[in-house]
Amino acid sequence: MTTVAELLKLKDEQHRVPHTVRPDQMVFEVITLMAEKNIGAVPVVRDGKVVGIVSERDYVRKMELKGRASVGTPVSEIMTHEVKTVAPGDKVGDCMAIMTNGRLRHLPVVDNGELVGLLSIGDLVKEAIAEQARLIQKMQEYIRGESY
């Protein structure tokens, strides 16, 4: 099964290194960044360490629905503080289980305490489909007597 490190290498260059924000940045800056980059979540980093993550879901639930102003609210007030992370050696299937069980759409990838990537549920689903296609191909070759 594919590892997180292998999956990160498959991502196109513009999405390989995640955009990050600081906890003291204003929410308006973050949603502007997410709109410009067409991304759904941004890890929040302080002193090189992931201290949170802010997503479109956080924005809608903690800002819009409560009528708060994006301009004067720091990210630290709406970010998810307890962030699930994965390591480069973790398997895609394990990441899917974490996302499914936690109802998450994004997983920061941390190596020795440093953020090295960000996986979306779309990344994992795409890889799971590709893995199934490879397995089907191998089974068809076996049935036809083409593999040894």
C-alpha positions in Angstrom: 0.0 0.0 0.0 1.1 3.5 -0.8 2.7 5.7 1.9 2.1 9.3 2.7 5.6 10.2 1.4 4.9 8.6 -1.9 1.5 10.3 -2.2 3.1 13.7 -1.5 5.6 13.1 -4.3 2.7 12.6 -6.7 1.1 16.0 -5.9 1.7 18.7 -8.4 4.4 21.2 -7.4 2.0 24.0 -6.5 0.2 21.8 -3.9 3.2 19.9 -2.6 4.2 22.5 0.0 1.2 23.7 2.0 0.4 27.3 2.5 0.4 28.2 6.2 -0.8 31.1 8.4 0.1 32.3 11.9 -2.4 32.3 14.8 -2.3 36.1 15.1 -3.3 36.7 11.4 -6.8 38.0 10.8 -9.4 35.6 9.5 -10.0 37.9 6.5 -6.4 37.3 5.4 -6.9 33.5 5.7 -10.1 33.3 3.7 -8.6 35.6 1.1 -5.6 33.2 0.8 -7.9 30.2 0.6 -9.9 31.8 -2.1 -6.9 32.9 -4.1 -5.2 29.5 -3.9 -8.5 27.5 -4.2 -7.8 25.5 -1.1 -10.1 24.4 1.7 -7.9 24.5 4.7 -4.6 26.0 6.0 -2.4 24.7 8.8 -1.7 27.3 11.5 2.0 27.3 12.4 3.8 29.0 15.3 7.6 28.7 15.6 7.7 26.0 12.9 5.1 23.8 14.7 1.6 23.1 13.7 -0.7 24.5 16.4 -4.0 24.4 14.6 -5.8 24.2 11.3 -8.4 26.5 9.9 -10.9 25.3 7.3 -13.8 26.6 5.3 -16.0 24.7 7.8 -14.4 26.5 10.7 -15.1 29.8 9.0 -18.8 29.1 8.3 -19.5 27.6 11.7 -17.5 30.0 13.9 -17.7 33.3 11.9 -20.6 33.5 9.5 -23.2 31.7 11.6 -22.3 33.8 14.6 -22.2 37.1 12.7 -18.6 37.8 13.6 -16.3 40.1 11.6 -13.5 38.5 9.6 -11.4 41.7 9.7 -10.9 42.0 13.4 -10.9 38.3 14.4 -7.6 36.4 14.8 -7.3 32.9 13.4 -6.5 31.6 16.8 -10.2 32.2 17.8 -11.7 30.0 15.1 -9.0 27.4 14.3 -9.3 23.8 15.3 -6.7 23.4 18.1 -6.5 19.6 18.4 -5.0 18.7 15.0 -4.7 15.1 13.9 -1.5 14.7 11.9 0.2 11.8 10.1 3.8 11.0 9.3 5.4 10.3 5.9 5.7 6.6 6.6 2.0 6.2 7.4 -0.2 4.2 4.9 -2.9 5.8 2.8 -5.5 3.3 4.3 -4.6 4.5 7.8 -5.0 8.1 6.8 -8.4 7.3 5.3 -9.5 5.7 8.6 -8.4 8.8 10.6 -10.3 11.1 8.2 -13.4 8.9 8.2 -13.5 8.4 12.0 -12.7 12.0 12.7 -14.9 13.4 10.0 -11.9 15.3 8.7 -11.1 16.6 5.2 -7.5 17.6 5.7 -4.5 16.0 7.4 -1.2 17.8 8.0 1.8 15.7 7.4 4.5 16.2 10.1 8.0 14.8 10.1 10.2 15.3 13.2 7.8 18.0 14.3 8.0 19.9 11.0 5.1 20.4 8.6 6.1 18.7 5.3 2.7 18.5 3.5 -1.1 18.5 3.7 -3.3 15.7 2.4 -6.9 16.2 1.4 -9.6 13.6 1.3 -9.5 14.1 -2.5 -5.8 13.1 -2.5 -6.6 9.9 -0.6 -9.7 8.9 -2.7 -7.8 9.5 -5.9 -5.0 7.2 -4.7 -7.4 4.5 -3.4 -9.1 4.5 -6.9 -5.7 4.2 -8.6 -4.7 1.4 -6.2 -7.9 -0.5 -7.0 -7.3 0.0 -10.8 -3.7 -1.5 -10.4 -5.1 -4.5 -8.5 -7.8 -5.1 -11.1 -5.1 -4.9 -13.9 -2.9 -7.5 -12.0 -5.9 -9.8 -11.5 -6.9 -9.6 -15.2 -3.3 -10.4 -16.2 -3.2 -13.3 -13.8 -6.5 -14.7 -15.2 -5.2 -14.4 -18.8 -2.0 -16.2 -17.7 0.2 -13.1 -18.4 1.9 -12.9 -15.0 4.5 -15.2 -13.6 
